[in-house]
Amino acid sequence: TLSTEQWTNTSVTATVKDNGDAHSGVARTEYSLDGGSWTAYSGALSIAGHGKHTVSARAIDNVGRISGTASKTALVDKVAPVISKVEQQPDSGHTEMTLAVTATDADSGVKGYAVTTEEKAPALDSFSADAPKVDHNGVYYIWAADKAGNISAAAKVDVTALDIVPPVVVKVETQRTWDATENWAKVTAQDDNSGVVAIGWAVPDGVIQWADADSEATFTYANNGNYNAYARDLAGNVSEPYPFIIDHIDKHSPVIDSVEWDKGWSQEKTITVKAHDTERRQCVRRHFCRLHVRADRACGRENPDPGSLDERGGGDRPFHRR
């Protein structure tokens, strides 16, 4: 019998035991190692050499009859596996890196792999048949173990392709001309790793409204107010909020405060209109217009003639502004 019939990187102990002989009895037992000469068995054998070793045994009775041969194979592997290549394979979002290991072991075969952050071989129970995976950039050490318990030399890998840094909103340009219904805002963002895939906006503490974009996106807004711009990269990282203000939408008509003119009779009048606009937080400029009058000779009265009024409410002469 053998102390183990599995691959091992230590010695294998072989013992020979006969089943007796009902007639003349067993005179001796013999063994042969790897097809060598038969040797009288006197005690347990220690097989320490690397490789596959065949141990054969037989019994000889007291009249010289020889039994059949029984054989066992001792498996000793003292050579560690060799790692020839480690390929870095990021997932689609660049959030996890698979380290595809190519390793060989000529005897017992590769059992599995392990990864560490220090150049110190891990325990055998930490090896797995699956390829190692990491989720942060950094320096790693890859190991392979064979079925006999030998561990390879470490393969050093520097992982740099994972994206754990969020994108940055570089600037937000807003419309600076007044409009009665809406304003636009143009958001520019960048990401030096997996790249920008979406740009969005939200009111403070609101839900982000995303649009597919790789560097710029323009949005329209129907209301003045405070907003935040965001960017998202391929890895799913989201930028910090970039605050901006929409403040050039004017939905309120201006208000005429007063209309004044001289009540006396004259051939020319100046009418003063005062107005304000609350949305723009500024006063509307005063407008002056002149109305010509003519004499109604048929009835002896002078009647005002509005002339040809233009769209600003003026007469047939230009407005005067002050």
C-alpha positions in Angstrom: 0.0 0.0 0.0 1.0 3.6 -0.5 0.7 6.5 2.0 -1.1 8.4 -0.8 -2.1 7.6 -4.3 -2.5 11.3 -5.2 0.2 13.7 -6.4 2.4 15.0 -3.6 5.5 17.1 -3.4 6.8 15.1 -0.4 7.9 11.5 0.0 5.5 8.5 -0.5 5.7 5.6 1.9 5.2 2.1 0.4 4.5 -0.9 2.6 4.2 -4.6 1.5 2.0 -7.1 3.3 1.4 -10.6 2.1 -1.9 -12.5 2.5 -0.2 -15.6 3.9 0.0 -19.1 2.5 -2.3 -22.0 3.8 0.2 -24.7 2.9 3.9 -24.3 3.3 3.7 -20.6 4.4 5.3 -17.4 3.1 9.1 -17.5 3.1 9.6 -13.9 2.1 8.2 -10.9 0.2 10.1 -9.0 -2.5 9.6 -5.6 -4.1 10.7 -3.9 -7.3 10.9 -0.2 -8.0 10.3 1.1 -11.5 11.0 -2.3 -13.1 14.3 -2.8 -11.3 15.6 -6.0 -9.8 13.6 -7.8 -7.1 14.8 -7.0 -3.6 13.8 -8.7 -0.3 11.3 -6.5 1.6 12.4 -5.7 5.1 10.4 -2.6 5.9 8.5 0.4 4.6 10.0 2.1 1.5 10.4 5.9 1.2 10.0 7.2 -2.4 11.2 10.7 -2.6 12.3 11.2 -6.2 10.4 13.4 -8.6 8.2 11.6 -11.1 5.9 8.6 -11.4 7.2 5.5 -9.6 5.9 2.0 -10.0 6.2 -0.2 -6.9 5.7 -3.9 -7.5 5.5 -6.6 -4.8 5.3 -10.4 -4.7 5.4 -13.3 -2.2 7.4 -16.5 -2.3 6.4 -19.6 -0.2 8.6 -22.1 1.5 8.6 -24.4 -1.5 9.7 -21.7 -3.9 6.3 -20.9 -5.5 6.0 -17.2 -6.5 2.7 -15.3 -6.2 1.3 -12.9 -8.7 2.6 -9.4 -8.8 0.8 -6.4 -7.3 1.7 -2.9 -8.4 1.0 0.7 -7.2 2.2 4.0 -8.7 3.6 6.6 -6.4 3.2 10.2 -7.8 5.8 12.7 -6.7 5.9 16.2 -8.2 8.6 18.5 -6.9 8.6 21.0 -9.8 6.5 24.1 -9.5 4.3 25.3 -12.4 5.5 28.1 -14.6 3.4 31.2 -15.5 4.2 32.3 -19.1 1.7 35.1 -19.6 -1.0 37.2 -17.8 -3.5 39.0 -20.0 -5.5 41.9 -18.6 -9.1 41.7 -19.8 -11.3 44.6 -18.5 -15.1 44.3 -18.4 -17.3 46.5 -20.6 -17.5 49.2 -17.9 -13.8 49.1 -17.0 -14.8 48.4 -13.3 -13.3 44.9 -13.0 -10.2 43.3 -14.5 -9.9 39.6 -15.3 -6.3 38.4 -15.2 -6.2 35.6 -17.7 -3.2 33.4 -16.7 -1.3 31.0 -19.0 0.6 28.5 -16.9 2.0 25.0 -17.4 2.9 22.1 -15.2 4.4 19.0 -16.9 3.6 16.5 -14.1 0.6 16.9 -11.7 -0.9 19.7 -13.8 -2.1 23.2 -12.8 -4.7 23.2 -10.0 -5.6 26.9 -9.8 -4.6 30.5 -9.5 -4.4 33.2 -6.8 -3.7 36.9 -6.7 -2.1 39.0 -3.9 -1.1 42.6 -3.4 2.2 41.5 -1.8 5.0 39.3 -3.2 4.2 36.6 -0.7 2.8 33.2 -1.7 -0.8 32.6 -0.4 -2.0 29.5 1.3 -3.0 26.6 -1.0 -6.6 26.8 0.0 -6.9 30.3 -1.6 -6.2 29.0 -5.1 -9.1 28.6 -7.5 -9.5 27.2 -11.0 -11.2 30.5 -12.1 -9.1 33.3 -13.4 -8.3 36.0 -10.8 -10.2 39.3 -10.9 -9.4 42.7 -9.3 -11.5 45.8 -9.1 -8.9 48.5 -8.4 -5.8 49.8 -10.2 -2.5 48.8 -8.6 0.3 46.3 -8.6 -0.6 42.6 -8.1 1.2 39.3 -7.9 -0.3 36.3 -9.7 0.4 32.7 -8.6 -0.3 29.3 -9.9 -0.4 26.0 -7.9 -0.2 22.5 -9.2 -2.0 19.4 -7.9 0.9 18.3 -5.8 1.0 21.6 -3.8 3.9 23.4 -5.5 3.4 27.1 -6.0 4.9 29.0 -8.9 7.1 32.1 -8.8 5.0 35.3 -8.8 4.1 37.1 -12.0 3.9 40.8 -11.3 1.1 42.8 -13.0 0.5 46.5 -13.0 -3.3 47.2 -13.5 -3.9 50.7 -14.8 -7.0 50.4 -17.1 -9.7 50.3 -14.5 -11.8 53.5 -14.2 -12.5 54.5 -10.7 -12.2 58.3 -11.2 -15.4 60.1 -12.1 -15.7 62.5 -15.1 -15.5 66.3 -14.7 -18.0 68.9 -15.9 -15.6 71.5 -17.4 -18.0 74.4 -18.0 -21.6 75.3 -18.5 -22.5 78.1 -20.9 -26.0 79.7 -20.6 -28.0 81.9 -22.9 -27.3 85.6 -22.2 -30.1 87.1 -24.4 -33.6 87.4 -23.2 -36.3 85.1 -24.5 -40.0 84.9 -23.8 -40.3 81.1 -23.6 -37.0 79.3 -23.0 -33.2 79.4 -22.5 -30.5 77.0 -23.4 -27.5 75.7 -21.5 -24.5 74.0 -23.1 -22.6 71.5 -20.8 -19.0 70.4 -21.6 -17.5 67.4 -19.8 -14.4 65.2 -20.0 -13.1 61.9 -18.7 -9.5 60.7 -19.1 -10.2 57.0 -18.6 -13.3 55.1 -19.9 -14.7 58.3 -21.5 -17.9 60.3 -21.1 -21.1 58.5 -22.3 -23.8 60.7 -20.9 -24.4 64.3 -19.7 -27.4 65.4 -17.6 -28.9 68.0 -15.5 -31.2 68.2 -12.5 -32.7 70.7 -10.1 -31.1 70.6 -6.6 -32.0 67.3 -5.0 -33.8 66.2 -8.1 -33.6 63.3 -10.5 -30.9 63.6 -13.1 -32.2 63.8 -16.7 -29.5 62.0 -18.9 -28.7 62.4 -22.5 -26.2 60.3 -24.5 -23.2 62.4 -25.2 -19.4 62.0 -25.3 -18.3 65.6 -24.5 -21.0 68.2 -25.0 -24.8 68.5 -24.7 -27.2 71.4 -25.0 -30.5 71.5 -23.0 -33.4 73.9 -23.1 -35.2 75.1 -20.0 -38.7 76.7 -19.7 -38.1 78.3 -16.3 -35.6 80.4 -14.6 -33.8 78.9 -11.6 -30.9 77.0 -10.1 -29.7 73.8 -11.8 -26.9 71.3 -11.6 -25.0 69.7 -14.5 -23.6 66.1 -14.4 -21.5 63.7 -16.5 -21.3 59.9 -16.4 -18.5 57.8 -17.8 -18.5 54.3 -19.3 -17.6 52.8 -15.9 -20.7 54.3 -14.3 -18.8 57.0 -12.3 -20.9 60.2 -12.0 -19.3 63.6 -11.6 -19.8 66.1 -8.8 -22.7 68.5 -9.5 -21.8 71.7 -11.4 -24.2 74.4 -10.4 -25.5 77.0 -12.9 -28.4 79.5 -13.2 -31.0 80.1 -15.9 -32.1 83.7 -15.6 -32.9 85.2 -19.0 -36.5 83.9 -19.5 -39.1 86.7 -19.5 -42.6 85.5 -19.4 -44.2 88.7 -18.0 -45.3 91.7 -20.1 -44.1 95.1 -19.1 -46.4 97.4 -17.2 -47.3 100.9 -18.2 -47.2 103.1 -15.2 -48.4 106.4 -16.7 -49.0 108.4 -19.8 -48.5 112.2 -19.5 -48.9 115.2 -21.9 -49.6 118.9 -21.8 -53.3 119.5 -21.7 -53.1 122.9 -23.4 -53.8 123.6 -27.1 -50.7 123.7 -29.3 -49.7 122.6 -32.8 -47.4 119.9 -31.4 -47.6 117.6 -28.3 -45.1 115.5 -26.5 -46.5 112.4 -24.8 -44.5 110.7 -22.1 -45.0 107.0 -21.4 -43.5 105.5 -18.2 -43.3 101.7 -17.9 -41.4 98.9 -16.0 -40.7 95.2 -16.4 -40.4 93.1 -13.2 -38.9 90.0 -14.8 -35.9 91.7 -16.2 -35.5 93.7 -13.0 -35.0 96.9 -14.9 -37.1 99.8 -16.1 -38.4 100.1 -19.6 -37.0 103.2 -21.3 -39.3 106.1 -21.7 -40.7 106.8 -25.1 -41.8 110.1 -26.5 -43.8 110.6 -29.7 -45.1 113.7 -31.4 -48.5 114.1 -32.8 -49.2 116.7 -35.4 -52.4 118.8 -35.3 -54.1 120.6 -38.2 -56.8 123.3 -38.4 -60.3 122.1 -39.4 -61.2 125.1 -41.4 -64.6 123.8 -42.2 -65.7 124.0 -38.6 -63.2 126.4 -37.3 -61.6 123.8 -34.9 -58.2 122.3 -34.7 -58.3 118.5 -34.4 -55.4 116.3 -33.6 -54.3 114.2 -36.5 -52.7 110.9 -35.4 -50.9 110.6 -38.7 -49.4 107.3 -39.6 -48.8 105.5 -36.2 -46.0 102.9 -36.2 -45.9 99.7 -34.1 -44.3 101.5 -31.2 -47.2 103.9 -30.9 -45.3 106.8 -32.4 -46.5 109.3 -34.9 -45.1 110.0 -38.4 -41.9 111.4 -36.8 -39.2 109.3 -35.1 -39.3 108.6 -31.4 -37.3 110.7 -29.1 -35.7 108.9 -26.1 -34.3 110.3 -23.0 
